[in-house]
Amino acid sequence: MGVLPASAADTLSGDDTKFITDVTKEGLPLLSSIPDIMKDGFFNGNESTLQTVNKEQTEKIDAFVKKINEYKLSEKVTPVRSQFINSTEIFKTDLTEYSTLTNSCGSCVTKINEMYPKLLEEANKTGTLASKFD
């Protein structure tokens, strides 16, 4: 995707605008909150907490992806949806792995500490792309 003119937001369709609003107001906060929820669940919960976090956050991601897939987007906004969906796949993979960790396992602590910055970076990538239209 190339550099967009300053007036890019002025030329968005109705669905483009609704999509960008949904991603910035709902999708990005969802992605940004998940690493902290995972970290808190890992360090303050137990194995069933980890499974619950996986289930609840995966359901939220799936519901939001279903919502944004209903928009008919222009070619210039479609890459934002693709990036968001790619990010959610990484989140869901890590959430699935997260649900198998145990709090008392040293290598599991290392794993959660690896996931945290990677997931935040994914959310930031999507946010940067979406902000070009905001």
Disulfide bonds with the S-S distance in Angstrom:
none
